[in-house]
Amino acid sequence: MIYLMILLAVLLLPWAIGRLAPTRAAQLLLALDRRLSGLQAKTCTVRGQAMPYLEGGEGDPLVLIHGFAGDKDNYTRVARYLVPHYRVIIPDLPGFGEASRDPDASYTMADQVSNLVAFLDQLGLPQVHLGGNSMGGFIAAQMAGEHPERVVSLWLLDAAGTGAAHRSDMLQHYQGTGEVPLLVRSEADFRELLKTATYRIPFMPRCVRKFYARRAMADLPLHTGIMAQLAASPPLEEQFSAIAIPALIVWGEEDRMLDPAGASALHVLLPDSRMRMMPSVGHMPMLEAPAQAASDYLGFRSDIHNRNRT
């Protein structure tokens, strides 16, 4: 009987903590996921703003940038396949995740790139391999165009930033109404966000969903303003005729947030690039298919290495 009671306690304790203290339970689960991926939480201050980041592994630095309404943990699952090969660094951008939130700050694309450059300077990284999803992909490509001497290669996952990508039904609806699933007003909105952002929703404990939903609801006024600033940013093809950086362009074929035609537009803008369209994947390949996304990236980096040796 005593063994049965112990077993029940072990099984029910996580459920009880998740019900009674969902925020603490979510934080513990996120910390466990990071640990399993070989990542440590760190922080630095950039222009007076706290920018927490995850770091793990050794070797060439690979910096990964999250998308709008995302955070550094969007890459935790894919990172476990990458830290054996690279020094992986994943920051929270100002206004998102656990970073500082200043309602009076500017969050234009130019500011986002400047913040990223300052972050790399703070860590003493003159050159990096750079990756980004959605808004983070826009930031990564923009930085490569403005500071090509600092970017060795690009990994663009369903990246924003081109006119073709922005012709999605979601962004067209936003342009007409100001409504977008990325702006969360309720926990029900957050569930819709997950459905829109992914083809199949990855496993996420209830307490973690609640944690993210509550944070997104609190961020609604700030993120509404940030979205307006980002929407006014000129597309990449209006700024650069070509970006001569080796790039892997990845796109989920089932992306409903950004039009998959954005992959071809980036391929034209980045002449030294290859495209990988992923079937049965939505807007977040690194979260929906982390093993495959990492495998494709490792192959891309291997090809770059072999090419540079010849």
C-alpha positions in Angstrom: 0.0 0.0 0.0 2.8 2.4 0.9 4.4 1.9 -2.5 1.1 2.7 -4.3 0.8 5.9 -2.3 4.3 6.9 -3.2 3.7 6.2 -6.9 0.5 8.2 -6.8 2.3 11.1 -5.2 5.0 11.0 -7.8 2.4 11.0 -10.6 0.2 13.6 -9.1 2.8 16.1 -7.8 3.6 17.7 -11.2 -0.1 18.0 -12.0 -0.8 19.6 -8.6 2.1 22.1 -9.0 1.0 22.9 -12.5 -2.5 23.6 -11.2 -1.7 25.6 -8.1 1.5 27.4 -9.2 1.5 27.3 -13.0 4.1 30.1 -13.4 6.6 28.4 -11.1 5.9 25.0 -12.7 6.4 26.5 -16.2 9.7 28.1 -15.2 11.0 24.8 -13.8 10.0 22.9 -16.9 11.6 25.4 -19.2 14.8 25.3 -17.1 14.8 21.5 -17.4 14.4 21.7 -21.2 17.3 24.0 -21.4 19.5 21.8 -19.2 18.6 18.8 -21.4 19.8 20.8 -24.4 23.1 21.7 -22.8 22.1 25.4 -22.5 22.8 27.8 -19.6 20.8 31.0 -18.9 22.9 34.1 -18.8 22.3 37.8 -19.1 24.0 41.0 -20.2 23.0 44.7 -20.4 22.8 46.4 -23.8 22.2 50.1 -24.0 20.7 50.0 -20.6 18.4 47.1 -21.4 18.7 43.6 -20.0 19.1 40.9 -22.7 19.0 37.4 -21.2 20.3 34.7 -23.4 21.0 31.0 -23.5 24.4 29.6 -24.3 25.9 26.2 -24.8 28.6 24.3 -26.7 31.9 25.3 -28.1 33.3 26.2 -31.5 32.2 28.8 -34.0 29.5 31.0 -32.6 26.0 30.5 -33.9 23.6 33.2 -32.8 19.8 32.4 -33.2 17.2 35.2 -33.2 13.6 34.5 -32.3 10.5 35.9 -34.1 7.8 38.4 -33.1 6.0 37.3 -29.9 8.6 34.5 -29.5 11.6 34.1 -27.2 14.9 32.3 -26.8 13.2 29.1 -25.8 11.8 28.7 -29.4 15.2 27.3 -30.2 15.8 25.1 -27.1 14.8 21.8 -28.8 16.8 22.3 -31.9 19.8 23.5 -29.9 20.4 20.1 -28.4 21.4 18.9 -31.9 23.7 21.9 -32.4 25.6 22.4 -29.2 27.8 19.3 -29.9 29.1 21.2 -32.9 28.9 25.0 -32.2 28.8 27.6 -29.5 25.1 28.3 -29.6 23.9 31.7 -28.3 20.2 32.6 -28.2 19.2 36.0 -26.9 15.8 37.5 -25.9 15.4 40.7 -27.9 14.3 43.9 -26.0 10.5 43.8 -25.6 10.3 40.0 -25.7 10.9 37.0 -23.5 12.6 37.9 -20.3 14.3 41.0 -21.7 13.6 44.6 -20.7 10.4 46.2 -21.8 10.6 50.0 -22.4 7.3 51.4 -23.8 9.2 54.6 -24.8 12.0 52.8 -26.7 12.0 52.5 -30.5 11.7 49.0 -31.9 12.2 49.6 -35.7 14.1 47.1 -37.8 17.1 49.5 -37.7 16.9 49.5 -33.9 16.7 45.7 -33.7 19.8 45.4 -35.8 21.6 48.0 -33.7 20.7 46.1 -30.6 21.9 42.9 -32.0 25.3 44.4 -33.0 25.6 45.9 -29.6 24.9 42.5 -28.0 27.6 40.8 -30.1 30.0 43.6 -29.2 29.2 43.0 -25.5 30.0 39.3 -25.9 33.2 40.1 -27.9 32.0 38.4 -31.1 33.3 40.2 -34.2 32.0 37.5 -36.6 29.1 35.0 -36.2 27.0 32.5 -38.1 23.5 34.0 -37.8 20.1 32.4 -37.8 16.6 33.7 -37.4 12.9 32.8 -37.6 10.2 35.1 -38.9 11.0 38.6 -37.6 14.3 37.2 -36.4 15.1 36.1 -40.0 14.4 39.7 -41.2 16.8 41.0 -38.5 19.4 38.4 -39.5 19.2 39.2 -43.2 19.1 43.0 -42.6 22.2 42.7 -40.5 24.0 40.7 -43.2 23.1 43.4 -45.7 24.3 46.2 -43.4 27.3 44.5 -41.8 28.4 41.7 -44.2 31.9 41.7 -42.5 30.3 40.4 -39.3 28.1 37.6 -40.7 29.8 34.4 -41.9 26.6 32.6 -43.0 22.8 32.8 -42.6 20.1 30.3 -41.6 16.7 31.8 -42.4 13.6 29.9 -41.2 10.4 31.2 -42.6 11.9 34.7 -42.6 10.0 37.9 -42.8 11.4 40.8 -44.8 10.3 40.4 -48.4 7.2 41.6 -50.2 6.4 38.0 -51.3 6.5 36.7 -47.7 4.3 39.5 -46.5 1.5 38.7 -49.0 0.2 36.1 -46.6 -3.5 36.2 -45.7 -2.6 36.9 -42.1 -0.5 40.0 -42.9 -3.0 41.2 -45.5 -5.7 41.0 -42.9 -3.5 42.9 -40.4 -2.9 45.7 -43.0 -6.6 46.1 -43.4 -7.8 45.7 -39.8 -4.9 45.9 -37.4 -5.8 42.4 -36.1 -3.2 39.6 -36.1 -3.0 36.3 -34.2 0.4 37.3 -32.8 -1.4 39.9 -30.6 -2.9 38.0 -27.8 -5.9 39.3 -25.7 -6.9 36.1 -24.0 -5.8 32.5 -23.4 -8.2 31.4 -26.2 -6.2 33.8 -28.5 -3.0 32.1 -27.5 -4.4 28.7 -28.5 -5.4 30.2 -31.8 -1.8 31.6 -32.2 -0.4 28.1 -31.7 -2.8 26.7 -34.3 -1.8 29.4 -36.8 1.9 29.2 -36.1 2.3 25.5 -36.4 1.0 22.7 -38.7 0.9 20.3 -35.7 1.2 21.9 -32.3 4.3 20.6 -30.5 3.8 19.2 -27.1 3.5 21.9 -24.5 2.4 21.3 -20.9 -0.7 23.1 -19.8 1.2 25.2 -17.3 3.7 26.4 -20.0 0.8 27.3 -22.3 -0.8 29.3 -19.5 2.5 31.0 -18.6 3.1 32.1 -22.2 -0.5 33.2 -22.7 -0.5 35.4 -19.6 2.8 37.0 -20.6 1.5 37.7 -24.1 -1.7 39.2 -22.7 0.4 41.6 -20.5 2.5 42.5 -23.5 -0.5 43.4 -25.8 -0.1 47.2 -25.6 3.7 47.1 -26.2 3.6 44.5 -28.9 0.8 46.3 -30.7 3.1 49.3 -31.0 6.2 47.1 -32.0 4.2 45.4 -34.7 3.2 48.8 -36.2 6.9 49.9 -36.2 8.0 46.6 -37.8 5.3 46.7 -40.5 6.6 50.1 -41.6 10.1 48.8 -42.2 11.1 48.7 -45.9 11.4 45.2 -47.4 14.9 43.8 -48.0 14.7 43.9 -51.8 14.1 47.7 -51.6 17.3 48.1 -49.6 19.8 45.6 -51.1 20.3 44.5 -54.7 22.1 41.3 -53.4 23.4 40.0 -50.1 26.6 38.0 -50.8 26.5 35.7 -47.7 26.1 31.9 -47.9 22.6 31.1 -46.7 20.3 28.2 -46.0 16.7 29.3 -46.6 14.1 27.0 -44.9 10.4 27.3 -45.2 7.5 25.2 -43.9 5.1 24.4 -46.7 2.1 24.8 -44.4 3.1 28.3 -43.1 0.0 30.4 -42.7 1.8 33.4 -41.2 4.2 34.3 -44.0 3.7 33.2 -47.6 6.1 30.4 -48.6 6.8 32.4 -51.8 9.1 34.4 -49.6 11.7 31.5 -49.9 12.1 32.1 -53.6 12.3 35.9 -53.1 15.1 35.4 -50.6 16.8 32.9 -52.9 17.0 35.7 -55.6 18.3 38.3 -53.0 20.9 35.8 -51.7 22.6 34.4 -54.8 24.8 32.1 -52.7 21.9 30.3 -51.1 20.0 27.0 -51.1 16.3 26.4 -50.4 14.8 23.7 -48.3 11.0 23.5 -48.3 9.7 21.3 -45.4 6.4 19.4 -46.0 3.9 19.1 -43.1 5.6 22.0 -41.3 4.2 25.4 -40.5 5.9 28.7 -39.5 8.4 27.3 -37.0 10.5 24.5 -38.4 13.0 24.6 -35.5 10.2 23.9 -33.0 8.0 21.6 -35.2 10.8 19.4 -36.7 13.9 20.2 -34.7 15.9 17.1 -35.6 15.3 17.5 -39.4 15.9 21.3 -39.2 19.2 20.7 -37.4 20.3 17.9 -39.8 19.7 20.2 -42.8 21.7 23.0 -41.1 24.6 20.7 -40.2 24.8 19.6 -43.8 24.8 23.2 -45.0 27.6 24.1 -42.7 29.6 21.0 -43.7 29.3 22.0 -47.4 30.5 25.5 -46.5 33.5 24.1 -44.7 34.4 21.8 -47.5 34.0 24.5 -50.1 36.3 26.8 -48.1 39.0 24.1 -47.9 39.2 23.8 -51.7 
